[in-house]
Amino acid sequence: MTTGTISAHGTFESSKQALIKDLKNVVSDANALINVVAAAGTGQLAQARSKVEVGLGQAKTRLVDARMAATEKARGTVDATNAYARENPWKVLGVAAVAGAIIGTLFSRR
């Protein structure tokens, strides 16, 4: 169970880092496009535009991958929590009761 969480975390981190890299590349390409537009002809403009479009496509793909990795990680966490609650119902009930008492005390002071 822990191995799956570490694996999902690694996948999430790698997706996050790749997404950040792609977004930085897109911003850099957009700056280049602005510079080309300011001084350029149509050939350079079309080339810069296609480069930005490719970068945006890669960033979108990375974003989808990061979303899927985050969803998988969250699902693993939910499954682990559910399994723990089923194995230790009295502990969970005790923690919930203590948390409820603390929250009740805090709200009653206002």
DSSP file (Angstrom, degrees, kcal/mol; ACC not computed):
  #  RESIDUE AA STRUCTURE BP1 BP2  ACC     N-H-->O    O-->H-N    N-H-->O    O-->H-N    TCO  KAPPA ALPHA  PHI   PSI    X-CA   Y-CA   Z-CA
    1    1 A M     >        0   0    0      0, 0.0     4,-1.4     0, 0.0     5,-0.1   0.000 360.0 360.0 360.0 -44.1    0.0    0.0    0.0
    2    2 A T  H  >  +     0   0    0      1,-0.2     4,-2.5     2,-0.2     5,-0.2   0.871 360.0  58.1 -66.8 -37.1    2.8    2.4    0.9
    3    3 A T  H  > S+     0   0    0      1,-0.2     4,-2.6     2,-0.2    -1,-0.2   0.894 104.4  51.4 -60.8 -40.4    4.7    1.5   -2.3
    4    4 A G  H  > S+     0   0    0      2,-0.2     4,-2.7     1,-0.2    -1,-0.2   0.881 109.6  50.2 -63.3 -38.4    1.7    2.6   -4.4
    5    5 A T  H  X S+     0   0    0     -4,-1.4     4,-2.6     2,-0.2    -2,-0.2   0.919 111.9  46.8 -67.1 -43.2    1.6    5.9   -2.6
    6    6 A I  H  X S+     0   0    0     -4,-2.5     4,-2.6     2,-0.2    -2,-0.2   0.919 113.5  49.3 -64.6 -42.3    5.3    6.5   -3.1
    7    7 A S  H  X S+     0   0    0     -4,-2.6     4,-2.3     2,-0.2    -2,-0.2   0.922 112.5  46.7 -62.2 -45.0    5.0    5.5   -6.8
    8    8 A A  H  X S+     0   0    0     -4,-2.7     4,-2.7     2,-0.2    -1,-0.2   0.889 111.7  52.2 -64.8 -38.3    2.0    7.8   -7.3
    9    9 A H  H  X S+     0   0    0     -4,-2.6     4,-2.9     2,-0.2    -2,-0.2   0.921 109.6  49.1 -63.4 -43.5    3.8   10.6   -5.5
   10   10 A G  H  X S+     0   0    0     -4,-2.6     4,-2.5     2,-0.2    -2,-0.2   0.908 112.5  47.6 -61.0 -42.7    6.8   10.1   -7.8
   11   11 A T  H  X S+     0   0    0     -4,-2.3     4,-2.3     2,-0.2    -2,-0.2   0.900 112.7  49.3 -64.4 -41.6    4.6   10.2  -10.9
   12   12 A F  H  X S+     0   0    0     -4,-2.7     4,-2.5    57,-0.2    -2,-0.2   0.926 112.5  47.1 -64.1 -45.6    2.8   13.3   -9.6
   13   13 A E  H  X S+     0   0    0     -4,-2.9     4,-2.7     2,-0.2     5,-0.2   0.912 113.0  48.2 -64.2 -43.2    6.1   15.1   -8.9
   14   14 A S  H  X S+     0   0    0     -4,-2.5     4,-2.2     1,-0.2    -1,-0.2   0.895 113.1  48.2 -66.3 -38.1    7.5   14.2  -12.3
   15   15 A S  H  X S+     0   0    0     -4,-2.3     4,-2.3    -5,-0.2    51,-0.2   0.900 112.1  50.1 -65.5 -40.2    4.3   15.3  -14.0
   16   16 A K  H  X S+     0   0    0     -4,-2.5     4,-2.4     2,-0.2    -2,-0.2   0.926 112.0  46.6 -64.3 -45.4    4.4   18.6  -12.0
   17   17 A Q  H  X S+     0   0    0     -4,-2.7     4,-2.3     1,-0.2    -1,-0.2   0.897 112.9  49.4 -65.3 -39.9    8.0   19.3  -12.9
   18   18 A A  H  X S+     0   0    0     -4,-2.2     4,-2.5    -5,-0.2    -1,-0.2   0.891 110.8  50.8 -65.7 -38.7    7.4   18.5  -16.6
   19   19 A L  H  X S+     0   0    0     -4,-2.3     4,-2.7     2,-0.2    -2,-0.2   0.921 109.9  49.4 -64.3 -44.4    4.4   20.8  -16.6
   20   20 A I  H  X S+     0   0    0     -4,-2.4     4,-2.3     1,-0.2    -2,-0.2   0.925 112.0  48.9 -60.5 -44.6    6.4   23.6  -15.0
   21   21 A K  H  X S+     0   0    0     -4,-2.3     4,-2.2     1,-0.2    -2,-0.2   0.924 112.1  48.4 -61.0 -45.1    9.1   23.1  -17.6
   22   22 A D  H  X S+     0   0    0     -4,-2.5     4,-2.3     1,-0.2    -2,-0.2   0.898 110.7  50.4 -64.1 -40.6    6.6   23.1  -20.5
   23   23 A L  H  X S+     0   0    0     -4,-2.7     4,-2.4     2,-0.2    -1,-0.2   0.889 109.5  51.0 -66.5 -37.9    4.9   26.3  -19.2
   24   24 A K  H  X S+     0   0    0     -4,-2.3     4,-2.4    -5,-0.2    -1,-0.2   0.905 110.5  50.0 -63.1 -40.3    8.2   28.1  -18.9
   25   25 A N  H  X S+     0   0    0     -4,-2.2     4,-2.8     2,-0.2    -2,-0.2   0.900 109.6  50.8 -63.8 -40.4    9.0   27.0  -22.5
   26   26 A V  H  X S+     0   0    0     -4,-2.3     4,-2.5     2,-0.2    -2,-0.2   0.919 110.8  48.5 -64.0 -43.3    5.6   28.3  -23.6
   27   27 A V  H  X S+     0   0    0     -4,-2.4     4,-2.3     2,-0.2    -2,-0.2   0.919 112.4  48.9 -62.5 -43.2    6.2   31.7  -21.9
   28   28 A S  H  X S+     0   0    0     -4,-2.4     4,-2.2     1,-0.2    -2,-0.2   0.916 112.2  48.1 -61.9 -43.5    9.6   31.9  -23.5
   29   29 A D  H  X S+     0   0    0     -4,-2.8     4,-2.4     2,-0.2    -2,-0.2   0.873 109.5  53.3 -65.5 -36.6    8.2   31.1  -26.9
   30   30 A A  H  X S+     0   0    0     -4,-2.5     4,-2.3     2,-0.2    -2,-0.2   0.900 108.2  50.2 -65.8 -39.8    5.5   33.7  -26.4
   31   31 A N  H  X S+     0   0    0     -4,-2.3     4,-2.3     2,-0.2    -2,-0.2   0.915 110.7  49.6 -62.2 -42.1    8.1   36.3  -25.7
   32   32 A A  H  X S+     0   0    0     -4,-2.2     4,-2.5     1,-0.2    -2,-0.2   0.898 109.3  52.5 -62.3 -40.1   10.0   35.3  -28.8
   33   33 A L  H  X S+     0   0    0     -4,-2.4     4,-2.7     2,-0.2    -2,-0.2   0.907 108.2  50.5 -62.2 -42.6    6.7   35.6  -30.8
   34   34 A I  H  X S+     0   0    0     -4,-2.3     4,-2.1     1,-0.2    -1,-0.2   0.921 111.4  48.2 -61.6 -43.4    6.2   39.1  -29.4
   35   35 A N  H  X S+     0   0    0     -4,-2.3     4,-1.2     1,-0.2    -2,-0.2   0.894 112.2  48.9 -64.0 -39.5    9.7   40.0  -30.5
   36   36 A V  H  X S+     0   0    0     -4,-2.5     4,-1.1     1,-0.2     3,-0.3   0.907 110.1  51.1 -66.8 -41.5    9.2   38.6  -33.9
   37   37 A V  H  < S+     0   0    0     -4,-2.7     3,-0.4     1,-0.2    -1,-0.2   0.886 107.8  54.2 -62.6 -38.1    5.9   40.4  -34.4
   38   38 A A  H  < S+     0   0    0     -4,-2.1    -1,-0.2     1,-0.2    -2,-0.2   0.823 128.6  14.6 -66.1 -30.2    7.5   43.6  -33.4
   39   39 A A  H  < S+     0   0    0     -4,-1.2    -1,-0.2    -3,-0.3    -2,-0.2   0.217 107.3 102.2-127.6  18.0   10.2   43.3  -36.0
   40   40 A A     <  -     0   0    0     -4,-1.1     2,-0.2    -3,-0.4    -4,-0.0  -0.491  55.0-127.7-125.9 174.8    9.3   40.7  -38.5
   41   41 A G     >  -     0   0    0     -2,-0.2     4,-1.8     1,-0.0     5,-0.1  -0.514  47.5 -96.1-101.5 175.2    8.0   39.3  -41.7
   42   42 A T  H  > S+     0   0    0      1,-0.2     4,-2.6     2,-0.2     5,-0.2   0.821 117.4  58.0 -66.6 -33.8    5.3   36.7  -42.2
   43   43 A G  H  > S+     0   0    0      1,-0.2     4,-2.0     2,-0.2    -1,-0.2   0.935 110.2  43.1 -63.2 -46.4    7.7   33.7  -42.5
   44   44 A Q  H  > S+     0   0    0      1,-0.2     4,-2.7     2,-0.2     5,-0.2   0.886 113.1  53.9 -66.1 -37.8    9.2   34.3  -39.1
   45   45 A L  H  X S+     0   0    0     -4,-1.8     4,-2.6     2,-0.2    -2,-0.2   0.921 109.3  46.9 -62.6 -45.5    5.8   35.0  -37.6
   46   46 A A  H  X S+     0   0    0     -4,-2.6     4,-2.4     2,-0.2    -1,-0.2   0.895 113.1  49.4 -64.6 -40.2    4.3   31.7  -38.9
   47   47 A Q  H  X S+     0   0    0     -4,-2.0     4,-1.9    -5,-0.2    -2,-0.2   0.926 113.2  45.9 -65.5 -44.4    7.3   29.8  -37.6
   48   48 A A  H  X S+     0   0    0     -4,-2.7     4,-2.2     2,-0.2    -2,-0.2   0.895 112.1  52.5 -65.2 -39.5    7.1   31.4  -34.1
   49   49 A R  H  X S+     0   0    0     -4,-2.6     4,-2.5    -5,-0.2    -2,-0.2   0.925 109.3  48.1 -62.9 -45.1    3.3   30.8  -34.0
   50   50 A S  H  X S+     0   0    0     -4,-2.4     4,-2.2     1,-0.2    -1,-0.2   0.872 109.8  53.3 -65.0 -35.4    3.7   27.1  -34.8
   51   51 A K  H  X S+     0   0    0     -4,-1.9     4,-2.2     2,-0.2    -1,-0.2   0.910 110.1  47.4 -64.6 -41.8    6.4   26.8  -32.1
   52   52 A V  H  X S+     0   0    0     -4,-2.2     4,-2.6     2,-0.2    -2,-0.2   0.905 110.7  52.0 -65.2 -41.4    4.1   28.4  -29.5
   53   53 A E  H  X S+     0   0    0     -4,-2.5     4,-2.2     2,-0.2    -2,-0.2   0.898 109.5  49.2 -62.3 -40.7    1.2   26.1  -30.6
   54   54 A V  H  X S+     0   0    0     -4,-2.2     4,-2.3     2,-0.2    -1,-0.2   0.923 111.5  49.7 -63.6 -43.9    3.4   23.0  -30.2
   55   55 A G  H  X S+     0   0    0     -4,-2.2     4,-2.5     1,-0.2    -2,-0.2   0.897 110.3  49.9 -62.1 -41.1    4.5   24.3  -26.7
   56   56 A L  H  X S+     0   0    0     -4,-2.6     4,-2.4     2,-0.2    -1,-0.2   0.891 109.5  51.9 -64.9 -39.0    0.9   24.8  -25.7
   57   57 A G  H  X S+     0   0    0     -4,-2.2     4,-2.1     2,-0.2    -2,-0.2   0.911 111.1  46.8 -63.0 -42.4   -0.1   21.4  -26.9
   58   58 A Q  H  X S+     0   0    0     -4,-2.3     4,-2.5     2,-0.2    -2,-0.2   0.907 111.8  50.8 -65.9 -41.1    2.7   19.8  -24.8
   59   59 A A  H  X S+     0   0    0     -4,-2.5     4,-2.3     1,-0.2    -2,-0.2   0.899 109.5  51.0 -63.4 -39.6    1.7   21.9  -21.8
   60   60 A K  H  X S+     0   0    0     -4,-2.4     4,-2.2     2,-0.2    -1,-0.2   0.914 110.1  49.4 -63.8 -42.5   -1.9   20.8  -22.1
   61   61 A T  H  X S+     0   0    0     -4,-2.1     4,-2.3     1,-0.2    -2,-0.2   0.920 111.8  48.4 -61.7 -44.4   -0.8   17.1  -22.3
   62   62 A R  H  X S+     0   0    0     -4,-2.5     4,-2.7     1,-0.2    -1,-0.2   0.877 109.1  53.9 -64.3 -37.2    1.4   17.5  -19.2
   63   63 A L  H  X S+     0   0    0     -4,-2.3     4,-2.3     2,-0.2    -1,-0.2   0.908 109.1  47.8 -63.9 -42.0   -1.5   19.2  -17.4
   64   64 A V  H  X S+     0   0    0     -4,-2.2     4,-2.4     2,-0.2    -2,-0.2   0.913 112.3  49.9 -64.1 -42.3   -3.8   16.3  -18.2
   65   65 A D  H  X S+     0   0    0     -4,-2.3     4,-2.4     1,-0.2    -2,-0.2   0.909 111.2  48.8 -62.4 -42.1   -1.1   13.9  -17.0
   66   66 A A  H  X S+     0   0    0     -4,-2.7     4,-2.5   -51,-0.2    -2,-0.2   0.892 110.7  51.0 -65.3 -39.2   -0.6   15.9  -13.8
   67   67 A R  H  X S+     0   0    0     -4,-2.3     4,-2.4     2,-0.2    -2,-0.2   0.915 111.3  47.5 -63.9 -42.5   -4.4   15.9  -13.2
   68   68 A M  H  X S+     0   0    0     -4,-2.4     4,-2.4     2,-0.2    -2,-0.2   0.896 112.1  49.5 -66.8 -39.2   -4.5   12.1  -13.7
   69   69 A A  H  X S+     0   0    0     -4,-2.4     4,-2.4     2,-0.2   -57,-0.2   0.901 112.1  48.4 -65.6 -40.1   -1.6   11.6  -11.3
   70   70 A A  H  X S+     0   0    0     -4,-2.5     4,-2.6     2,-0.2    -2,-0.2   0.898 111.9  49.4 -65.8 -39.9   -3.2   13.8   -8.7
   71   71 A T  H  X S+     0   0    0     -4,-2.4     4,-2.5     2,-0.2    -2,-0.2   0.912 111.7  48.6 -64.2 -42.6   -6.5   11.9   -9.0
   72   72 A E  H  X S+     0   0    0     -4,-2.4     4,-2.1     2,-0.2    -2,-0.2   0.904 112.3  48.8 -64.5 -41.3   -4.7    8.6   -8.7
   73   73 A K  H  X S+     0   0    0     -4,-2.4     4,-2.1     2,-0.2    -2,-0.2   0.920 112.4  48.0 -64.7 -43.7   -2.8    9.8   -5.6
   74   74 A A  H  X S+     0   0    0     -4,-2.6     4,-2.5     1,-0.2    -2,-0.2   0.901 110.2  52.2 -64.3 -40.4   -6.0   11.1   -4.0
   75   75 A R  H  X S+     0   0    0     -4,-2.5     4,-2.4     1,-0.2    -1,-0.2   0.899 109.1  50.2 -62.9 -40.2   -7.8    7.8   -4.8
   76   76 A G  H  X S+     0   0    0     -4,-2.1     4,-2.4     2,-0.2    -1,-0.2   0.893 110.6  49.6 -63.5 -40.4   -5.0    5.9   -3.1
   77   77 A T  H  X S+     0   0    0     -4,-2.1     4,-2.5     2,-0.2    -2,-0.2   0.908 111.0  49.1 -65.1 -42.2   -5.2    8.1   -0.1
   78   78 A V  H  X S+     0   0    0     -4,-2.5     4,-2.7     2,-0.2    -2,-0.2   0.916 111.4  49.6 -63.5 -43.2   -9.0    7.6    0.1
   79   79 A D  H  X S+     0   0    0     -4,-2.4     4,-2.5     2,-0.2    -2,-0.2   0.909 111.8  48.2 -63.1 -41.5   -8.7    3.9   -0.2
   80   80 A A  H  X S+     0   0    0     -4,-2.4     4,-2.3     2,-0.2    -2,-0.2   0.911 113.1  47.9 -65.6 -41.6   -6.0    3.8    2.6
   81   81 A T  H  X S+     0   0    0     -4,-2.5     4,-2.6     2,-0.2    -2,-0.2   0.911 112.1  49.8 -64.4 -42.9   -8.2    6.0    4.8
   82   82 A N  H  X S+     0   0    0     -4,-2.7     4,-2.2     2,-0.2    -2,-0.2   0.919 111.0  48.9 -61.8 -44.7  -11.2    3.8    4.2
   83   83 A A  H  X S+     0   0    0     -4,-2.5     4,-2.0     2,-0.2    -1,-0.2   0.911 112.1  48.8 -63.2 -41.7   -9.3    0.6    4.9
   84   84 A Y  H  X S+     0   0    0     -4,-2.3     4,-2.3     1,-0.2    -2,-0.2   0.920 110.8  50.4 -63.8 -43.4   -7.9    2.1    8.2
   85   85 A A  H  < S+     0   0    0     -4,-2.6    -1,-0.2     1,-0.2    -2,-0.2   0.870 111.8  47.9 -63.9 -36.3  -11.4    3.2    9.2
   86   86 A R  H  < S+     0   0    0     -4,-2.2    -1,-0.2    -5,-0.2    -2,-0.2   0.853 115.5  44.5 -72.2 -33.7  -12.8   -0.2    8.6
   87   87 A E  H  < S+     0   0    0     -4,-2.0    -2,-0.2     1,-0.2    -1,-0.2   0.782 127.0  29.0 -79.5 -27.3  -10.0   -1.9   10.5
   88   88 A N     X  +     0   0    0     -4,-2.3     4,-2.0    -5,-0.2    -1,-0.2  -0.491  67.0 154.5-132.2  62.7  -10.1    0.5   13.4
   89   89 A P  H  > S+     0   0    0      0, 0.0     4,-2.4     0, 0.0     5,-0.2   0.857  75.3  51.9 -64.8 -34.3  -13.6    1.8   13.8
   90   90 A W  H  > S+     0   0    0      2,-0.2     4,-2.3     1,-0.2     5,-0.1   0.878 109.2  49.7 -72.0 -35.6  -13.4    2.6   17.5
   91   91 A K  H  > S+     0   0    0      2,-0.2     4,-2.6     1,-0.2     5,-0.2   0.932 112.7  47.4 -64.0 -45.1  -10.2    4.6   17.1
   92   92 A V  H  X S+     0   0    0     -4,-2.0     4,-2.5     1,-0.2    -2,-0.2   0.911 112.2  49.8 -63.4 -42.7  -11.8    6.6   14.3
   93   93 A L  H  X S+     0   0    0     -4,-2.4     4,-2.3     2,-0.2    -1,-0.2   0.904 111.1  49.8 -62.4 -41.6  -14.9    7.2   16.3
   94   94 A G  H  X S+     0   0    0     -4,-2.3     4,-2.4     2,-0.2    -2,-0.2   0.919 111.6  47.3 -63.3 -45.1  -12.8    8.4   19.3
   95   95 A V  H  X S+     0   0    0     -4,-2.6     4,-2.6     1,-0.2    -2,-0.2   0.908 112.4  50.1 -63.6 -41.8  -10.8   10.8   17.1
   96   96 A A  H  X S+     0   0    0     -4,-2.5     4,-2.5     2,-0.2    -2,-0.2   0.894 110.7  50.0 -63.5 -39.8  -14.0   12.1   15.6
   97   97 A A  H  X S+     0   0    0     -4,-2.3     4,-2.3     2,-0.2    -2,-0.2   0.916 112.3  46.6 -65.7 -43.2  -15.5   12.6   19.0
   98   98 A V  H  X S+     0   0    0     -4,-2.4     4,-2.4     2,-0.2    -2,-0.2   0.923 113.4  48.8 -64.7 -43.9  -12.5   14.5   20.3
   99   99 A A  H  X S+     0   0    0     -4,-2.6     4,-2.6     1,-0.2     5,-0.2   0.913 111.5  50.1 -62.5 -41.9  -12.4   16.7   17.2
  100  100 A G  H  X S+     0   0    0     -4,-2.5     4,-2.6     2,-0.2    -1,-0.2   0.895 110.2  50.1 -62.9 -40.5  -16.1   17.4   17.5
  101  101 A A  H  X S+     0   0    0     -4,-2.3     4,-2.3     2,-0.2    -2,-0.2   0.909 112.0  47.7 -64.5 -41.8  -15.6   18.3   21.2
  102  102 A I  H  X S+     0   0    0     -4,-2.4     4,-2.3     2,-0.2    -2,-0.2   0.933 114.1  45.7 -65.1 -45.9  -12.8   20.7   20.4
  103  103 A I  H  X S+     0   0    0     -4,-2.6     4,-2.4     1,-0.2     5,-0.2   0.904 112.6  51.7 -64.0 -41.3  -14.6   22.3   17.5
  104  104 A G  H  X S+     0   0    0     -4,-2.6     4,-2.0    -5,-0.2    -1,-0.2   0.903 110.1  49.0 -61.1 -42.1  -17.8   22.6   19.7
  105  105 A T  H  X S+     0   0    0     -4,-2.3     4,-1.0     2,-0.2    -2,-0.2   0.912 111.1  49.8 -64.0 -43.2  -15.7   24.3   22.4
  106  106 A L  H  < S+     0   0    0     -4,-2.3     4,-0.4     1,-0.2     3,-0.4   0.903 113.5  45.3 -64.2 -41.2  -14.2   26.7   20.0
  107  107 A F  H >< S+     0   0    0     -4,-2.4     3,-0.8     1,-0.2    -1,-0.2   0.816 107.0  58.4 -73.4 -30.2  -17.5   27.7   18.5
  108  108 A S  H 3< S+     0   0    0     -4,-2.0    -1,-0.2     1,-0.2    -2,-0.2   0.742  98.2  61.8 -72.1 -20.6  -19.2   28.1   21.9
  109  109 A R  T 3<        0   0    0     -4,-1.0    -1,-0.2    -3,-0.4    -2,-0.2   0.703 360.0 360.0 -76.0 -20.1  -16.6   30.7   22.9
  110  110 A R    <         0   0    0     -3,-0.8    -1,-0.2    -4,-0.4    -2,-0.2   0.450 360.0 360.0 -84.7 360.0  -17.7   33.0   20.1
